[in-house]
């Protein structure tokens, strides 16, 4: 997924090689696996047991 929005705003990015999926008003959440930690919390857990 590289772009979301209305048809008018995206039309210039669409060509014959573009797959366009009309969600018909439905919501989509991109499947990103994002792993991070909060350094202060990690340090607290690590050093206080």
N, C-alpha and C positions, 0 to 999 in steps of 0.2 A: 504494500500500500504506500503510495507516494503522495497522494493528493485526495482531499475530501472537499466537498462544498457543493454549490449549486451548478447546474448545467452551464449557465451563462458564464460563470467565472472560470470554468474548467475547459470549455470548448477549444480554446487555443492549444491545449496540451493533448488533445485526442486526435489520433490518426488511425489508419487502417490496421495497425499493429497493437492497438490499445484494447485491453479487455475492460469494458465498462459494465459494472454491476449496479442496477437500479434497485436500491433497498426499499423503495416504495414507502419511505418515511420511517423505516425501522432503524434501530440503533446498532452500531457495530463497535466492537472493542478489538483493537489490534492485539494479537497474541505476542506480546513482548515478555520475555523472561528477563527480569531485571533483578540482579542480586547485588545488594549493597548492605552495609551496616553503618551504624552510627558510632563513630569512633569513641565517643565518651561512654556510651552504654556498653560497648564491647570491652573497653578497658575496665569499667566498673565490675562487670561480670567476671572477667579474667582475673583480676587482682583481689576481689573480695570473696570469691568462691561462690 
